[in-house]
Amino acid sequence: MKITENLLKKISFNLYKIDWLRQHISTERMLSAYKEFAVDTFWYDDYNHLGESELEEILTLENFLLSGVSSVGINGECYVCFEEFLQSEYKDIHYMSYLLKDSEFWDIYKELYGVSDDKADEPTLDYAISESVVRLFQAFPNAYLNHLDEFIADKNTNQY
């Protein structure tokens, strides 16, 4: 079976979610979320009448990930939805190279979108703009706020 563009997008989105979890959710938070899942399942989902083997099947890590992580995130944090992923991360060649590199999926992505490995090593325009904006704010973190404070102070002194 040939990997279609739509299937590649879905696979990429799942890889993005795994990467998002790795970057945003600490081990401690994951442990805490699983404990909460187990308690909620047992006490609030009315499974306490089941036997031990049935509970073991319900309380698998896979069910935890499917129930809590697959919808929007975990433990109060969320990743972007599929449509937003397609509009941003999926178009970021640098990120997609990181996500798909060393797999057949990267070859399919490159073929579908006419991307070369050389181009994937260069930051995308969005990334370059983001980095320059960050550097600007790091260099002048309070320039706008200082100006705004002066403006407000000036307005307050000129009022009667």
The 8 nearest C-alpha neighbors of each residue, nearest first, counted from 0:
[[1, 2, 3, 6, 4, 7, 107, 103],
 [0, 2, 3, 6, 4, 107, 7, 5],
 [3, 1, 6, 7, 0, 4, 107, 5],
 [4, 2, 6, 5, 1, 7, 8, 107],
 [3, 5, 7, 6, 8, 2, 111, 108],
 [6, 4, 8, 3, 7, 9, 2, 10],
 [5, 7, 9, 3, 8, 4, 2, 10],
 [8, 6, 4, 10, 5, 9, 11, 3],
 [7, 9, 11, 5, 6, 10, 12, 4],
 [10, 8, 12, 6, 11, 7, 13, 5],
 [11, 9, 7, 13, 12, 8, 6, 14],
 [10, 12, 14, 8, 9, 13, 7, 15],
 [11, 13, 15, 9, 14, 10, 8, 16],
 [14, 12, 16, 10, 15, 11, 9, 17],
 [13, 15, 11, 17, 12, 16, 18, 10],
 [14, 16, 12, 18, 13, 17, 19, 11],
 [17, 15, 19, 13, 18, 14, 20, 12],
 [18, 16, 14, 20, 19, 15, 21, 13],
 [17, 19, 15, 21, 16, 20, 14, 22],
 [20, 18, 16, 22, 21, 17, 23, 15],
 [21, 19, 17, 24, 23, 18, 22, 16],
 [20, 22, 18, 19, 23, 24, 17, 25],
 [21, 23, 19, 20, 24, 18, 25, 17],
 [24, 22, 20, 21, 19, 25, 76, 18],
 [23, 25, 20, 21, 28, 22, 29, 26],
 [24, 26, 28, 27, 29, 23, 21, 22],
 [25, 27, 29, 28, 30, 24, 31, 21],
 [26, 28, 30, 25, 29, 31, 24, 32],
 [29, 27, 31, 25, 30, 26, 32, 24],
 [28, 30, 26, 32, 31, 27, 33, 25],
 [31, 29, 27, 33, 28, 32, 26, 34],
 [30, 32, 28, 34, 29, 33, 27, 35],
 [31, 33, 35, 29, 34, 30, 28, 74],
 [34, 32, 36, 30, 35, 31, 37, 29],
 [35, 33, 37, 31, 36, 32, 38, 30],
 [34, 36, 32, 38, 33, 37, 39, 31],
 [37, 35, 33, 39, 34, 38, 40, 32],
 [38, 36, 34, 40, 35, 39, 41, 33],
 [37, 39, 35, 41, 40, 36, 42, 34],
 [40, 38, 43, 36, 42, 37, 41, 35],
 [41, 39, 44, 37, 38, 42, 43, 36],
 [40, 42, 38, 46, 47, 39, 43, 37],
 [41, 43, 39, 38, 40, 45, 44, 47],
 [42, 44, 39, 45, 40, 41, 38, 46],
 [45, 43, 40, 46, 42, 41, 39, 47],
 [46, 44, 43, 47, 42, 41, 48, 40],
 [45, 47, 41, 48, 49, 44, 40, 42],
 [48, 46, 41, 49, 45, 42, 50, 54],
 [47, 49, 46, 50, 45, 41, 54, 51],
 [50, 48, 47, 46, 53, 54, 51, 52],
 [49, 51, 53, 52, 54, 48, 47, 55],
 [50, 52, 54, 53, 55, 49, 56, 47],
 [51, 53, 55, 54, 50, 56, 49, 57],
 [54, 52, 56, 55, 50, 51, 49, 57],
 [55, 53, 57, 51, 56, 52, 58, 50],
 [54, 56, 52, 58, 53, 57, 51, 59],
 [57, 55, 53, 54, 58, 59, 52, 62],
 [58, 56, 54, 55, 59, 53, 62, 40],
 [59, 57, 55, 56, 54, 37, 62, 60],
 [60, 58, 61, 62, 57, 56, 63, 55],
 [59, 61, 63, 62, 64, 58, 33, 65],
 [60, 62, 64, 59, 63, 65, 58, 66],
 [63, 61, 65, 59, 64, 60, 66, 58],
 [64, 62, 60, 66, 61, 65, 67, 59],
 [63, 65, 68, 61, 62, 66, 67, 60],
 [66, 64, 62, 69, 63, 67, 68, 61],
 [67, 65, 63, 64, 62, 68, 69, 70],
 [68, 66, 64, 65, 69, 63, 73, 70],
 [67, 69, 72, 64, 73, 70, 65, 66],
 [68, 70, 65, 67, 71, 64, 66, 72],
 [69, 71, 68, 72, 67, 66, 65, 73],
 [72, 70, 77, 69, 78, 68, 73, 80],
 [73, 71, 77, 68, 76, 78, 70, 69],
 [72, 74, 68, 76, 75, 67, 77, 71],
 [73, 75, 76, 32, 72, 28, 29, 67],
 [74, 76, 73, 77, 72, 71, 32, 24],
 [77, 75, 73, 72, 74, 78, 71, 23],
 [76, 78, 72, 71, 73, 75, 79, 74],
 [77, 79, 72, 71, 80, 19, 16, 76],
 [78, 80, 83, 84, 81, 77, 71, 82],
 [79, 81, 83, 82, 84, 78, 71, 85],
 [80, 82, 84, 83, 85, 79, 12, 9],
 [83, 81, 85, 84, 80, 86, 79, 87],
 [84, 82, 86, 85, 80, 81, 79, 87],
 [83, 85, 81, 88, 87, 82, 86, 89],
 [86, 84, 89, 82, 83, 87, 81, 88],
 [87, 85, 83, 84, 90, 82, 89, 88],
 [86, 88, 84, 90, 89, 85, 83, 91],
 [89, 87, 91, 84, 90, 85, 94, 86],
 [88, 90, 85, 91, 87, 84, 95, 86],
 [91, 89, 88, 87, 92, 86, 85, 95],
 [92, 90, 88, 94, 93, 89, 95, 123],
 [91, 93, 95, 119, 94, 90, 96, 123],
 [92, 94, 119, 96, 91, 95, 122, 120],
 [95, 93, 97, 96, 91, 92, 98, 88],
 [96, 94, 98, 92, 97, 93, 99, 91],
 [95, 97, 100, 93, 94, 99, 98, 92],
 [96, 98, 94, 95, 100, 99, 93, 92],
 [99, 97, 95, 96, 100, 94, 14, 15],
 [98, 100, 105, 96, 97, 95, 104, 102],
 [101, 99, 96, 105, 102, 97, 98, 104],
 [102, 100, 99, 105, 103, 104, 106, 96],
 [103, 101, 104, 100, 105, 99, 106, 107],
 [102, 104, 106, 105, 107, 101, 99, 100],
 [105, 103, 107, 102, 106, 99, 108, 7],
 [104, 106, 99, 108, 100, 107, 103, 102],
 [105, 107, 109, 103, 104, 108, 110, 102],
 [106, 108, 104, 110, 105, 109, 111, 103],
 [109, 107, 105, 111, 110, 106, 104, 112],
 [110, 108, 114, 106, 113, 112, 107, 111],
 [111, 109, 107, 113, 108, 112, 106, 114],
 [112, 110, 108, 109, 113, 107, 4, 114],
 [111, 113, 109, 114, 110, 108, 107, 115],
 [114, 112, 110, 109, 111, 115, 108, 107],
 [115, 113, 109, 112, 118, 116, 110, 119],
 [114, 116, 118, 117, 109, 119, 113, 110],
 [115, 117, 119, 118, 120, 114, 109, 96],
 [118, 116, 115, 120, 119, 121, 114, 93],
 [117, 119, 115, 121, 120, 116, 114, 92],
 [120, 118, 93, 116, 92, 117, 121, 96],
 [119, 121, 118, 117, 93, 116, 122, 96],
 [122, 120, 118, 119, 123, 93, 117, 92],
 [123, 121, 126, 93, 127, 120, 124, 119],
 [122, 124, 126, 125, 127, 121, 91, 93],
 [123, 125, 127, 126, 128, 122, 129, 91],
 [126, 124, 128, 123, 127, 129, 91, 122],
 [125, 127, 129, 123, 124, 128, 122, 130],
 [128, 126, 124, 130, 129, 125, 123, 122],
 [129, 127, 131, 125, 130, 126, 124, 132],
 [130, 128, 126, 132, 127, 131, 125, 133],
 [129, 131, 133, 127, 128, 132, 126, 134],
 [132, 130, 134, 128, 133, 129, 135, 127],
 [133, 131, 135, 129, 134, 130, 128, 136],
 [132, 134, 130, 136, 135, 131, 137, 129],
 [135, 133, 137, 131, 132, 136, 138, 130],
 [134, 136, 132, 138, 133, 137, 139, 131],
 [137, 135, 140, 139, 133, 138, 134, 132],
 [136, 138, 134, 140, 135, 139, 133, 132],
 [137, 139, 135, 136, 140, 134, 133, 141],
 [140, 138, 136, 142, 137, 141, 135, 143],
 [141, 139, 136, 137, 142, 138, 135, 143],
 [140, 142, 144, 143, 139, 145, 136, 146],
 [143, 141, 145, 139, 144, 140, 146, 147],
 [144, 142, 146, 145, 141, 147, 140, 139],
 [143, 145, 147, 141, 146, 142, 148, 140],
 [146, 144, 148, 142, 147, 143, 141, 149],
 [147, 145, 143, 149, 144, 148, 150, 142],
 [146, 148, 144, 150, 145, 149, 143, 151],
 [149, 147, 145, 151, 150, 146, 144, 152],
 [150, 148, 152, 146, 147, 151, 153, 145],
 [149, 151, 147, 153, 148, 152, 146, 154],
 [152, 150, 154, 148, 153, 149, 155, 147],
 [153, 151, 149, 155, 154, 150, 148, 156],
 [152, 154, 150, 156, 151, 155, 149, 157],
 [155, 153, 151, 157, 152, 156, 150, 158],
 [154, 156, 152, 153, 158, 157, 151, 150],
 [157, 155, 153, 154, 158, 152, 159, 151],
 [158, 156, 154, 155, 153, 159, 152, 151],
 [157, 159, 155, 156, 154, 153, 152, 151],
 [158, 157, 156, 155, 154, 153, 152, 151]]
